[in-house]
Amino acid sequence: MTGRPRRLRVALAVASAALAAAAVSCIREQTPVTPTAPAPGSLSPTGRAEPQIRVGLAVGAASLTIGGGAPLSVTQPDGTPFVQIPAREIWQVVIAGQAIALVSPAGWTSTPADAISIVPVDQNDAIRVGRRDYRGTLDVLRDRTGLTLVNRVGLEDYVSGVVGGEMGRRDTSEIEALRAQAVVSRTYALRNVGRWRTQGFDYYATVVDQVYGGVMAENTLAVQSVRDTRGEAVTSGGSPIDAFFFSTCGGRTADGVEAFRGAARPYLRSIADVAPDGVAYCSISPRFHWRDEWNGEALRTILSRTLVESRVVASDRLGRILAVTPVGRTPSGRVAALSITTSSGNIRVDGQQIRSVLRTTNGDILRSNLFELSSAHAGGQVTRLVADGRGAGHGVGMCQWGAVGRARAGQRYPEILSAYFPGTELQRLY
């Protein structure tokens, strides 16, 4: 792990895929929601019990590798014993028609089952899948294209795996930022229970929701920050808020509606995220200032692909790129839209979609919409495009590097949270 907050691009193909080591800015695909009822049995009638939540670790996997650590017990969903996996043995979960089967190291194949649940024989142990360990229970379901792997786990253990995955390893002087992240991640989870119910889980384990790495993502300070804030959430009107967060704001956060349709929340408004001396709290971020460049050929190649992938245009036959120009600014100073003039016509790209379309030459999405463009032309077409920008992420809600800067400045987590979500309350919900 690096010692920095991260937005990690993580493939969902298999549960054993490692979290990317490099910290990158990604567009969160979350949207504001109306709070829904928790899954049956996840909360007590008083709302005081710790919820049990479901995390989608893999979707559409061709096979899964389980075992290799502690001994495991595999049962059918109703609790009927199915298979015992001894310690340090590695088994395969494979597709068997419309069902699921297990294959032992010796090649023995179990009777197919519609679904299976995997628990450690000793509840204090973790379950190993590929190269990762997870607490709680793992369920394997047959989906339309392969196998879905779901981790059923207590919310507090989930948040421990999220804080470590999102913030990395921090110094003790920065624990207030970790506490703020713990509260925000718990708030997000409480707000979004059942978001992916039709797929059999509550959240993805990636930036689609929150980066969750299980046991290997936990670290001492992350776990402590979760324990210190147990059950606490940011609320408005007594309900958990839309707790958006991102890497680096560049000195000013964005209004909710600048990035997300329907996010006109009173607590999601732009703030100047600067210290009394005028220095941005997130100026310590390695992504506070950035610069990307494209030559004419690279620009045309990238736009031909990304405009089609983003469904902005139906064909990659763009012709020559004549100009790329920002169109308007949001209240926080971010680019509201991009006009791409080609020999085949004009194309407009709006909002956060700009970052998916104007990708860097190595294929990453643009770090943020807070940038200036300059270009060079020859023969009437763009031969060089330069983006000078600040920040990373959509800009709405809590700036993770800003939280670190505020913690270093002596602010405690309630003060950090009230700055990024003005008008809200910090409540212990269980």
N, C-alpha and C positions, 0 to 999 in steps of 0.2 A: 504493500500500500504506500501511496505517497502521502506526504503531510499536507494535504490540501483538500478542500471540498471538491466533489466531483460530480459531473453528469456523465454516466458511463453508457456507452452503446453496447447492449448485451443481447446476443442472439437467443431466441427462444427454442431453437431447433432441438437441443438436448439439454437435460438438466445438468450434465457434467461440464458444460461449456464454462470456461473460466471468465471471471469479470475482466473486462479490458483494463490494462494497467494504466493507460494514459487517460487523463481527465479531459473530457471533451464536452462542449456545449451541445445539448440536444433539445429539440422542441418537445415539451411534454404534451402528450395527446389527451390529457385530462381536460374535462370541461366542467363548468359549474354545474352542480346538481342540486336537486331538492332532496333533503334527507329522506332515506327510505327506511323501512322497518328492518332491524337486524335479522339475520337468518334465525329460524326457530331454535330456541335453546341457547343462543349465544349470549344473551343478557338475561339477568334475573328480572322479575317484574318491577323491581325498584330501580333497575338500571345501575346497581351497585356492584355487580359481579364483573370480573374481568372477562371481556369477550374472547371467544375462541374464533379465530378467523381462518380463511382459506386462501393460500397463495398459489397461483399458477406458476409452477417452475418450468414446465415444458408443455408445449402444445404441438400435436402432429408429429411427435417423435417416432422414428422407425423402430427403435428399441431403447431400453434403458439398462444401465448397469447398477446393481444394488449389492450391498454387502462389502466385505473387506475390512470392516471394523468390528464393532460389538455384535454379539449374536442377535438375530432378528426373528420375529414371529410374523408370518404372513397368514392373514385370515381373509375370508370372504366378508363382504360388507355387513352381514348379519352376525359376525363374530365367529362363525364356524372355522375351526383350524384348517389351514390349507397346506402350508409348508413351513418347516423350521430351517433357517439358514444359520449354520454354525459360525462362530467368530472367525474372521479373516477369510472366509470363503466368498468368492465373487460370483454372483448369479446374473443371468440375463432375463429381462422381461421382454417378451416378444409378442408380435401380433399373431393370433391364431384365428384366421377368418374374421368373424365379427366379435371375437372374444380375445382373451389374454391368456398367455401361458408363461411359465417360468422354466428356464433351462439351467441345470446344475453344471458345475465345472466338469463333471464326468460325462455330460451330454444327455442326462436323463431329463425328459420333458414332462411337466405336470399336466394334469387334466385341465382343459381350458376353463376359464371363469369369466363372467361378464365384467367383473371389477375385483380388485384386491386392495387390502389395507395392510400396511407394513408398520410394525411397532417394535421398538427395542425390547428384548426380554426384560432388561432392567430399565425402568422408566427414567433413571438418571443418565442413561447413555443416549447417544445421538445415533441417527440413521445415516449411513453413508450411501450416497448416490454419486456414481462417478468418483470425482475427487473432492466432493463436498459433504459436509455433515450438517444435518438438520435436526432440530428438536421437534418434539410432538409426534405426529403420525403422518405417514405418506399414503395417499390414495392414488391408485393408477386406474384410469378410466379409458375406455375405448372411444375415440372421437372419430369424426368423419374421415380423417386422413392418416391417423396413426394413434399415438398414445398421449393422453394428457396426464401429467404428474402434478398432484396437488399436495401442498404441505398444510395440514391442519395444526395450528399452533396457537398458544396464548398470545394475546395482543402485545404484552410486554416483551416477550421473547422476540416477537416479530420486529418490534421497534428497535430492540438492541441490534438486530441484524441489519436494520435500515440505517441507523445513525452511523454505524461503522462503515457501511457501504457508501453512504452519501458524503460523509465528512472526513473519512480517512482517520489517520492517527493524529491527534492534536496534542499540544502541550498543556500542562495543568493550568497554565495561566489563561487558557482558552475554554475551560470547561463550561463557562456560562453560555458560549455559543453552542456547545453540544447539548446542554439542557434546553436551549431554545429549539434546536433541531428536533430533539426528542418530543417536545410538546407539539411542534408543528406536524411531525410525522404521525404521531398518535391522533392528532386532530383530523388529519387527512384520512387516516384509516377509519375512524369512527364515522366520518361524513360519508364515506364511500363504500360501506359494507353492502355487498350484493351488486356492485357495479357490473361485474361480469358473471352474474348468476346463471345466465343461459349457457355459459361455457363450463360451469361447475365450480367456480371459485369467485373470490371477491376482488383480488388484485393480481396483476402481473408482477413479476419480480424484477421488472426493468423500469426504465424511465417512462414507459407508458403510464405507470403509477409511481412507484418508488423503487430505488435500487435496493434489493434485499439479497444478501449473500449468505444467510444462515450463520452457522457457528463460526465459520472461518472469517466472516466480516466483523465479528465482535472483537472488541478490545476493552481493556480495563476501564478507560475513561468513558467510552461509549456506554458500557453496561452501568457504570456508576451514574451517569447522567439520566439514564432511564429509571433507575431505582429512586433517584432523588426527586423525580417528577412524576412518580407513579400515578396513573389515573388522571393526570391534568390535561386539559384541552383548552384551546382558545375558542371562546363562544361569543355568539351575538344573539340576544333574545333567548338565552338558555340553550341554544343548539350549537353544535360544532360548526365552524365556519368553513368556507372554501379556502383551505390553507395552502395556497400556491407558494412555491419557493423555487429558487434558481441559483446559479453560481455567482454572477457578478453584475451589478447594476450599472457600473460606470459612473456613479455619482448621483444618479436619480432613478428611482423606481418608476414603474409605469402604472397608469390606471388599468383596472381590470379589463375594460372594453377595448383597450389598445391591442390586446393579444387574444382575448377570448370572447366570442359572441355570447351575450347573455350574462356577462360578468359585471354588471352594474351594481356592485355591492358598495355600501358606504365605507367599509373597511378596506376595500381594494382601491386605494387611490394613490396617486403619485406623490412621493415625498422626496425632498432633497436629502440624500443620505451622506451628509458631510459633518465633520467634527466642527467645533467652535472656531478652529483656525482655518476653516474653509477647505481642508483636505478631505477627500472622499474616504469613508471608512474602508471601502473595498479597494483602495489604491494599492494594497499589499498583494492583490490577486495577480497571478501571472497572466491573466487574461484581461487586466484592466485596460491596457492599450494593445492593439493588434493591427496588423496590416496584411492584406492579401492582394496578390497581383495575378492577372491573366494576360497572356498574349492573345492576339486575335484568333488564332487557330484553336487554342485551348478553350477560349470563351465560347466559340461557336459549337465545339464538340460537347462541352458541358451543357449548354442551354438546349441543344438539340435533344439531349437525353432527358434532362430534368423537367423541361416543360411538358414533355409527353408523360413522364412518370407522375408528375403532379397534376395531370389532367387539365393543364391550362390550355394546351393545344392538342389537336388530334394527330398531327403529323410532325415528324422531325425535319421536314423540308422547310427550313427557315429562310434559306437564302443567306445573303450577307448581313452581318450585324452592323447597323449604321449608327446606333446610339443606345446607350443604357443610362437612364436618367431618373433620379428620385423624383417622386410626385407627392409633394406635401409632407408635413411632419405632424406627428402626434403631439399632444400637449406636453409629453415628457421629452420631446426632441427626436424621437425615433422616426425612421423612414416609414411613412404610411403606405406607400405604393411605389412600384418600380415600373417605369415605362421602357419597354424594349422595342426599338424601332428596327425592323428588318426590311430587306428588299421585297419581302412577301406581305408586309403589313405591320401594324402596330399591335403589341401585346402588353397587357397590363397584369401585373402580379401584385396582390394585396397582402398586407399584414405579415403574419408569421410565415406565410408561404414563400416569401422572398428568400428566407434562409434555406429552404429546401431547393429552390430553383438556382440561386446564385451560389452554388457549391464551390468549395476550394478546389485547387488542382489535384489534391490528394483524395477528393471525394467526400470530405467532411462538410456538414452544413455550415453556413455562415454563423459566426459566433453570436451575433446579435443584430438587431435592426438599428442600432445606434452607430451610424457610420456616415462618412462623406465619400463621394465618388469623384474621381478625376480620370480622364481618358485622353488617349492620343489617337489621331486618325491619319489615314493615308488612303488615297483613292476613294474617299467617301465612306470608308468603313472603319470600325474600331480595330486598332492594332495593339492597343494596350489599355487595360482597365485596372485601376488601383482603388481599393477600399481601405480607408483609414478609419478604424473604429475603436469603440470602447465596450467593455462588458461582455458577458456570455449568458445566454438564456433569454427567456421571454420578458423578464423584467417585472413581473407582477408578484407582489407579496414579499416574502423574506429573501433578502440577498444573503447568501451563505457566507461569502467572504466579508460582506459588511458586518454580519453578526460576529465573525471572528475579530474584526477590527474594533467593534464596540466592546467585546469582551476584553480585549487587550487594554482598552481605555478605561476599564473598571466598571462597565455597566453589567448589571445582573440580568438574568434571562427574562424576568417580567418586564423590565424596562426595554429590553431588545424587542420583545414581542409586541409591546404597545406602540413602539415606534413604527414597526412594519405593518401592523394591523390596527390602526387608530380607531378608538371607540369600542374596542372589544373588551372582553373580560377573560381572566384566567380562572378556570373552575376545575375542581377535582370531581370527576364524574363517577369514579368508583374507587 
